């Protein structure tokens, strides 16, 4: 497992709509332009849990067949909007035998953190 990993992804409005259907979170802030504008937002926002799932998928890709996720904790720092790129980053924060703690984040292209967290993984060998 490499010490760091990064990828860039751009959540789409279609992904937000799909996430709403799957999660049952049909809050109009995620899909209704008029509603979001009345709240002073520029448009619908990406579900925070969708960004978390993107980060967990990144960790899974980073690990490959070398290990698996055993725990995670995330904090939401800023609103993400569809069609704006997120730079997802991870770095090994600590190691204890085969258990690694990874610091991960999703940032906009200016480096402003939207979601950050710790993911604990167990290596297979």
C-alpha positions as CSV (number, residue, x, y, z in Angstrom):
1,X,0.0,0.0,0.0
2,X,1.4,3.4,-1.0
3,X,1.7,6.1,1.7
4,X,-0.6,8.5,-0.2
5,X,-3.3,8.3,-2.8
6,X,-5.4,10.9,-4.6
7,X,-8.1,11.1,-7.3
8,X,-10.3,13.8,-8.7
9,X,-14.0,13.2,-9.3
10,X,-17.0,15.4,-10.2
11,X,-20.3,14.5,-8.6
12,X,-23.1,15.1,-11.0
13,X,-26.7,16.1,-10.4
14,X,-27.7,12.6,-11.8
15,X,-25.6,11.0,-9.0
16,X,-27.3,13.3,-6.4
17,X,-30.7,12.2,-7.7
18,X,-29.7,8.5,-7.6
19,X,-28.3,8.9,-4.1
20,X,-31.6,10.5,-3.0
21,X,-33.6,7.6,-4.4
22,X,-31.3,5.0,-2.8
23,X,-30.9,6.7,0.6
24,X,-34.5,8.0,0.9
25,X,-33.1,11.5,1.6
26,X,-35.4,13.5,-0.7
27,X,-34.8,16.9,1.0
28,X,-35.5,19.5,-1.7
29,X,-32.1,21.1,-1.0
30,X,-30.6,18.3,-3.1
31,X,-32.7,18.8,-6.2
32,X,-35.0,21.8,-6.2
33,X,-33.4,24.9,-7.7
34,X,-36.1,27.3,-6.6
35,X,-35.9,26.0,-3.0
36,X,-32.1,26.3,-2.8
37,X,-32.2,29.8,-4.3
38,X,-34.8,30.8,-1.7
39,X,-32.2,29.7,1.0
40,X,-29.5,31.8,-0.6
41,X,-27.7,28.9,-2.1
42,X,-26.6,28.9,-5.8
43,X,-28.3,25.6,-6.5
44,X,-28.8,22.0,-5.3
45,X,-26.2,20.5,-3.0
46,X,-24.5,17.1,-3.0
47,X,-25.4,14.8,-0.1
48,X,-22.6,14.7,2.5
49,X,-23.0,10.9,2.7
50,X,-22.5,10.7,-1.1
51,X,-19.1,12.5,-0.7
52,X,-18.3,10.0,2.2
53,X,-19.1,7.1,-0.2
54,X,-16.8,8.6,-2.8
55,X,-14.0,8.8,-0.2
56,X,-14.7,5.2,1.0
57,X,-14.6,4.0,-2.6
58,X,-11.3,5.8,-3.1
59,X,-9.9,4.0,0.0
60,X,-11.2,0.6,-1.4
61,X,-9.4,1.3,-4.7
62,X,-6.2,2.4,-2.9
63,X,-6.2,-0.8,-0.9
64,X,-7.1,-3.1,-3.8
65,X,-6.8,-6.7,-2.6
66,X,-4.3,-5.8,0.2
67,X,-6.9,-5.2,2.9
68,X,-10.3,-4.0,4.0
69,X,-12.0,-1.1,5.8
70,X,-12.8,-1.9,9.5
71,X,-14.0,1.6,10.8
72,X,-14.4,5.2,9.7
73,X,-15.4,8.6,11.0
74,X,-16.1,11.7,9.0
75,X,-16.8,15.4,9.6
76,X,-18.6,17.7,7.1
77,X,-16.8,21.0,6.7
78,X,-18.4,22.7,3.7
79,X,-21.2,22.3,1.1
80,X,-20.4,20.5,-2.2
81,X,-22.2,21.3,-5.4
82,X,-22.9,19.1,-8.4
83,X,-20.6,19.5,-11.4
84,X,-17.7,21.0,-9.3
85,X,-14.6,18.8,-9.0
86,X,-13.6,17.3,-5.7
87,X,-10.0,16.3,-5.1
88,X,-10.0,13.3,-2.9
89,X,-6.8,12.6,-0.9
90,X,-5.6,10.0,1.5
91,X,-2.4,9.5,3.5
92,X,-1.3,7.0,6.1
93,X,-1.6,8.7,9.5
94,X,-0.4,5.8,11.6
95,X,0.5,2.1,11.5
96,X,0.1,-0.6,14.2
97,X,1.2,-3.9,12.8
98,X,-1.3,-4.5,10.0
99,X,-3.9,-1.9,11.1
100,X,-3.5,1.5,9.4
101,X,-5.2,4.7,10.2
102,X,-5.7,6.8,7.0
103,X,-6.5,10.6,7.0
104,X,-8.7,11.3,4.0
105,X,-10.4,14.4,2.6
106,X,-12.5,15.7,-0.2
107,X,-11.4,19.3,-1.2
108,X,-12.4,21.7,-3.9
109,X,-9.7,22.7,-6.5
110,X,-8.6,25.6,-4.2
111,X,-7.8,23.2,-1.3
112,X,-10.9,24.1,0.8
113,X,-11.9,21.0,2.7
114,X,-15.5,19.8,2.2
115,X,-15.4,16.4,4.1
116,X,-12.5,14.9,6.1
117,X,-12.1,11.9,8.2
118,X,-10.2,8.9,9.4
119,X,-10.6,5.5,7.9
120,X,-9.1,2.4,9.7
121,X,-8.0,-0.5,7.5
122,X,-6.7,-3.9,8.1
123,X,-4.1,-5.3,5.8
124,X,-4.4,-9.0,4.9
125,X,-0.7,-9.8,5.2
